[in-house]
Amino acid sequence: MKFPKTYTLKEISEIIDADFVGRNDFPVLGMNEIHVVEEGDIVFVDHPKYYDKALQSKATVVLINKKVECPKGKALLVSDDPFRDFNKLTRHFKPFESAASSVAETAEIGEGTVIQPNVFIGNHVKIGKNCVIHPNVTIYDGCILGDNVTIHAGTVLGADAFYYKNRPEGFDKLLSGGNVVIEDNVDIGAGCTIDRGVTGSTTIKEGAKLDNQIQVGHDTVIGKKCLIASHVGIAGCVVLEDEVTLWGQVGITSGITIGKKAVILAQSGISKSLEGGKTYFGYPAEEAREKLKQIASIKKIPEILQKLKKI
């Protein structure tokens, strides 16, 4: 998430009432999570296990809960609760805007695009040319759709990320200030849910095709010409490289990458990154031929046990 202008470190510290280490006029350009952070951004960290990762990241400002040695060329914001203060910044720069109509006045809709009845289009949404948005689709604030996009009934683009901190008094939500970006020539089936990024974009790239009832988590990137069958669940921060195929009821854990042209067979569970150009099956998913051999071997266990009893 980029700020509308360059802010100084002192200005940001005043918004969240935090101490800082660095020049008063140190420039701050935006804020992001660790996996999408860029130079000029703020990143937050609140556990010693991840201090080094945050301090050595591309971020030039680290919102941290302990005063530590500041790396050269960077600055620190020192807070007793970085998670809380990251939320303060999201509220400040991306405050919630209530809707005044089913299609916001600030929405931009391209020539030739058809909006069917009962569609909701939020503030600052951009929709390209020759799209078809079917009934009861909901497109939250800030989402961007390219040209020739089709979205079928009941799909929701831009709901909040499923991201919580477990506190003694209950779960504390990390606010979502990102969006969803759908590139050209994408088809999305009925009843899908595509969550927005926390600070960046959940992205579906050109030519991808999604079946019905698919869940895509926050900040996930689906590559060009990917093919995804129904009932697939993809967690947050996943990368599907181009031309990946996921068959029905595949489940994918967060923060992993599926390589280009990989094929995942139905009902497989993906718990780690997988190389491209191969076919996978099972849980945990392995190359399909090897997994099927294992299953065939398991079926022989009762027969082997009977033979052992006779020895």
Buried (B, 14 or more C-beta within 10 A) or exposed (E): BBBEEEBBBBEBBEBBEBEBBBEEEBEBBBBBBBBBBBEBBBBBBBEEEBBEEBBEBEBBBBBBBEEBEBEEEBBBBBBEBBBBBBBBBBEEBBEEEEEEEEBBEBBEBBEEBEBBEEBBBBBBBBBBBBBBBBEBBBBBBBBBBBBBBBBBBBBBBBBBBBBEBEEEEEEBBBBBBBBBBBBBBBBBBBBBBBBBBBBBBBBBBBBBBBBBBBBBBBBBBBBBBBBBBBBBBBBBBBBBBBBBBBBBBBBBBBBBBBBBBBBBBBBBBBEEEBEBEBBBBBEEBBBBEEBBEEEEEEEEEEEEEEEEEEE
